[in-house]
Amino acid sequence: MTKPLLRVLEGSVLERPPIWIMRQAGRYLPEYRELRSRAKNFLDFCYAPALATEAVMQPLRRFPLDAAILFSDILVVPDALGRSVSFVEGEGPKLDPLIEEGAWRFGDVEKSLQRLAPVYETVERIKSQLPKETALIGFAGAPWTVATYMLQGEGGEKDRARRAAYHRPGDVDALLAVLVEATARHLAEQVKAGAECVQIFESWAEGLPPALFERLVLKPTEALIARLASLGASVPVIAFPRGCGGYLKLYTERVKAQAIGIDTGTDPAFASAAARPGQALQGNLDPQLLVAGGEALRRGAEAVIEGFRGRPHIFNLGHGITPEAKPEHLAALVDLVKGRA
Amino acid sequence: MTKPLLRVLEGSVLERPPIWIMRQAGRYLPEYRELRSRAKNFLDFCYAPALATEAVMQPLRRFPLDAAILFSDILVVPDALGRSVSFVEGEGPKLDPLIEEGAWRFGDVEKSLQRLAPVYETVERIKSQLPKETALIGFAGAPWTVATYMLQGEGGEKDRARRAAYHRPGDVDALLAVLVEATARHLAEQVKAGAECVQIFESWAEGLPPALFERLVLKPTEALIARLASLGASVPVIAFPRGCGGYLKLYTERVKAQAIGIDTGTDPAFASAAARPGQALQGNLDPQLLVAGGEALRRGAEAVIEGFRGRPHIFNLGHGITPEAKPEHLAALVDLVKGRA
């Protein structure tokens, strides 16, 4: 029998939505914090198949979740491309930024990605240990989101990245083309290793005028999904354009994804009206409700379930779970979504 | 003859839109940086009528803008309410945050606002010096945006603020009620001193689930506009719900504002479809284009003008001008919008 999450990605409306949680393997779990302390750098942790696999399995031992997602980071792609990515405690990622003036050079994409072999080994290991009802999701950042980090050199502000899109349009388009190719290959390798579907995180779809949304978000994501198919990796795609606001309808029309991730700041009714008929939607509980818990959590979860009722729906948060979330609140949420509360 | 900006707020469609720029008095101007250096703290600068008035007049000497906006800060309201606001160079504002546990107390609103007398004196001084075609805009932060700073203690993240809305709903609603009253009185005093219209900055409308958008954004803003009218300050209102995304139609229906500010990440076509018939829209050029300049600026500005053509439109950026913007690019933009390029 097909796993519930995959059935929804095929367009089925289930009586109760399958559930998984963005960053379900993460700092809100004490066992994760212990595990994480065994590697000095975050990327070393991501590149250690035994540690990364254990991180994925931890939440599954606590909660009957319907999917596991590879433990990795969207910045492994620029890391493989030689942008010396590092994670500074409490400050987020730092990259050797692409300089505002001067040439940008990248080596051979296929060869660069060999550095990510441990990631694909992690996918294989997870696949061999997963409960049989649990789907395995691979993932990558969308080209513009990853390009933003590469242009900016860090997270947070995106001014230098957007400025580059105006100042050096040809170079930014070439960078996006490199990222389309690298990301498609990276996802195809995950699929080859056992991923049953993939999520594309467009974390920085916000704040773009129409011409840039077209050029930086829509076109590269279309190209990525087409290239993924041409590489023979024909699995369902969940595309998550966080912060895309009023562009949602345009995005669902243009991006050929089986499911669209919906962020916390979007009304499920608005999202449903923007989706293609029968298209699955994923989301969108406020992560702060897993800190708050109690009656607010129950009402919030019910509003999400009701909001997406009648269409293929994967229950999730509208953003990653935060370190302050309480595991017992997640347990209560899973019970509620599964009708056991 | 009525000033062009005020005519648009009455619903007129002008051949060329009037133009002003958010943060037009600001760090991108060398003469502002010199002026700013005369006061140690930013709030001292805001509370010095001679300095604040001069800051307002500076861009008007360079560019034939259609409006001036009071030089002040949305955080003067919590400052008046006793939250000891300070601005740390390079870090943004810091407030004595409302603690997560324990009672929140505020004194008498009318009495607290007496601290803001220098702001109203500034409005009077500006009014007496303005060119006769230039409209004078007063402003304040929307209740939720100001509350977010008060709950969080700083800008940037909003997690503690949103958590408080779930954890302590009664207290957060009471805080919003205090802010509705204080903000309405603050705006009414600006109108009494000479402001011809007011802008309400809802800078943090993003990321809210429907129930919170209703409770934190829509209801307090409706209450604020109603209270402003009941205080006799019947001037046009420009409401700017930055990042409200898919809620825009709901916002335009509920918030009785003469104009709606549109952010950079919103398609003018989407905004026009969301607006009430004949309602004025303001925006929404990407501020990065005033850094980039040249052909990209020209194309971007023309797309904005075309995007709002046929409806009452006030040309502006979709976010404040940045310190990196070049004054000569703003000069070129004003010429272009006024048909002199």
Interface residues (C-beta under 8 A of the other chain):
Chain A: D159 R162 R163 Y166 H167 P169 E206 G207 L208 P209 P210 A211 L212 F213 G243 C244 G245 G246 Y247 L248 L250 D263 T264 G265 T266 D267 P268 A269 F270 A271 A274 N284 L285 D286 Q288 L289 V291 A292 A296 R299 G300 A303 G307 G318 H319 T322 E324
Chain B: D159 R162 R163 Y166 H167 P169 E206 G207 L208 P209 P210 A211 L212 F213 G243 C244 G245 G246 Y247 L248 L250 D263 T264 G265 T266 D267 P268 A269 F270 A271 A274 N284 L285 D286 Q288 L289 V291 A292 A296 R299 G300 A303 G307 G318 H319 T322 E324
